[in-house]
Amino acid sequence: MNLSAKRVGAYLLLGLGFSVVMGFMYMQYVYYDAMIETLNISNTQLGLLTTVLAVVGLVTALPLGALVDRVDCRRALTASLLVIIAGCGFFALVPTYESALASRVIGGIAMSAWYAAIYKTVQVMAPPDSIGRSFGLFGVGIAVGGILVNVAGLWLYDRVAEVYGLTAGLSAILWAFFAAGMIAAVAGHVLVMSLAPAQPVRAQDGTIKGARALLKGFGRTVRDPGTWLYVVGCFCIYSFEVSISYFTPYFTAVLGATAVFSGVLAVFRQYGLRILSAPFGGWLGDKLGSTARVIRVSLVVLALVVVLVMTLPKGTPAGVLIALTLLLGLLGTMNISLQASISQDAMVPPENMALAVSMTSLFSADLFQATLFGYWLDSFGNVGYSYIWTFTLVVACVGIGTLTAMLHRRRRAESGGVSTRNPQAPKPA
């Protein structure tokens, strides 16, 4: 195994940075009531923050993804992370709704570059025989960072708000994000830059040559079938994870579990299990020489679990629900931790990785799935869950088919003597 302590530390810090960015930019999901009370805004105004972020991402994802491919992705990662953290600090100093909107606009632009850069950085830093384990450790960093940052933020908010008021409490949360983000940015940059990348960090003609060069890189990426296999595969993996989150209200509304019981299971499933599932899935993927093979089997098992859940009666024993949640959580968090690593199975060229990652954000389940599921539940009540699980099974089938096509294409390329790795990649440190 070619993962030194320094390399492990780098991946864990990258994961911490990921949890900070997602925690800050989507903080309304955890601190919903705190933001409404502190900023004195409506539910609609709070929802607008997510809408603004999504619109900014749609406009900037592709051009900034193409740009990241043509510069050193590691430096682009640090620069964009610092911009996002600066927005967090500004919001902490001026905790108003207007500053929240400004941080979503400026931070959203930087986030488009950051999102493309972080996955490409994880990919290019991974030794050829440890890609799965590298993404697994990155997933551990996300899970541990998410738990630590959110627990610290909630603790600070409770203590500070009680003494100094709600505004000071919200600022305390933001300063916790700021501090963790600076640690991830500075220490992560030092560690990452001290390690020799296993693949090129930019296109071979990586100097920026204007819009023509960016358009050429975009055209090359769009014409590559592997790009679309990667995009569809990532969509299905993430979409399935979104669907799994609806087991929380389903256990309460249909199977009769308490809200506290369902909520505790949800937190444990989302964060706690990832600490185990991500490194195990990565290790298994490296043993098999393909993370796509691991995820494909996982999707088959998950689909069978969904079918089983659809047949459970009301009043199902808590032990059964816990066992199913553990299985769903282990496999679901494993899949989401490893999804970006299927770029190797899709044979996405390293120089096009950032743009391919950016394209996944344009075809994300976040753009419609929650709204669609909400409409089904509002319109049909508990019957809406039947539509949700049917949709989930269709997505699983599409994902299994896409991963199979991906593996078949890679197998044909390797049997024809075409390497799926960069033969000129520098030797990992």
Stockholm file with secondary structure:
# STOCKHOLM 1.0

chainA/1-429         MNLSAKRVGAYLLLGLGFSVVMGFMYMQYVYYDAMIETLNISNTQLGLLTTVLAVVGLVTALPLGALVDRVDCRRALTASLLVIIAGCGFFALVPTYESALASRVIGGIAMSAWYAAIYKTVQVMAPPDSIGRSFGLFGVGIAVGGILVNVAGLWLYDRVAEVYGLTAGLSAILWAFFAAGMIAAVAGHVLVMSLAPAQPVRAQDGTIKGARALLKGFGRTVRDPGTWLYVVGCFCIYSFEVSISYFTPYFTAVLGATAVFSGVLAVFRQYGLRILSAPFGGWLGDKLGSTARVIRVSLVVLALVVVLVMTLPKGTPAGVLIALTLLLGLLGTMNISLQASISQDAMVPPENMALAVSMTSLFSADLFQATLFGYWLDSFGNVGYSYIWTFTLVVACVGIGTLTAMLHRRRRAESGGVSTRNPQAPKPA
#=GR chainA/1-429 SS CCCCHHHHHHHHHHHHHHHHHHHHHTGGGTSHHHHHHHHTCCHHHHHHHHHHHHHHHHHHHHHHHHHHHTSCHHHHHHHHHHHHHHHHHHHHHSCSHHHHHHHHHHHHHHHHHHHHHHHHHHHHHSCTTCHHHHHHHHHHHHHHHHHHHHHHHHHHHHHHHHHHCHHHHHHHHHHHHHHHHHHHHHHHHHHHHTSCCSSCSSCTTCSCCCHHHHHHHHHHHHHCHHHHHHHHHHHHHHHHHHHHTTHHHHHHHTSCCCHHHHHHHHHIIIIITHHHHHHHHHHHHHHHTCHHHHHHHHHHHHHHHHHHHHTCCTTCCHHHHHHHHHHHHHHHHHHHHHGGGGGTTTTCCGGGHHHHHHHHHHTCGGGTHHHHHHHHHHHHGGGHHHHHHHHHHHHHHHHHHHHHHHHHHHHHHHHTTCCSSCTTCCCCC
#=GC SS_cons         CCCCHHHHHHHHHHHHHHHHHHHHHTGGGTSHHHHHHHHTCCHHHHHHHHHHHHHHHHHHHHHHHHHHHTSCHHHHHHHHHHHHHHHHHHHHHSCSHHHHHHHHHHHHHHHHHHHHHHHHHHHHHSCTTCHHHHHHHHHHHHHHHHHHHHHHHHHHHHHHHHHHCHHHHHHHHHHHHHHHHHHHHHHHHHHHHTSCCSSCSSCTTCSCCCHHHHHHHHHHHHHCHHHHHHHHHHHHHHHHHHHHTTHHHHHHHTSCCCHHHHHHHHHIIIIITHHHHHHHHHHHHHHHTCHHHHHHHHHHHHHHHHHHHHTCCTTCCHHHHHHHHHHHHHHHHHHHHHGGGGGTTTTCCGGGHHHHHHHHHHTCGGGTHHHHHHHHHHHHGGGHHHHHHHHHHHHHHHHHHHHHHHHHHHHHHHHTTCCSSCTTCCCCC
//
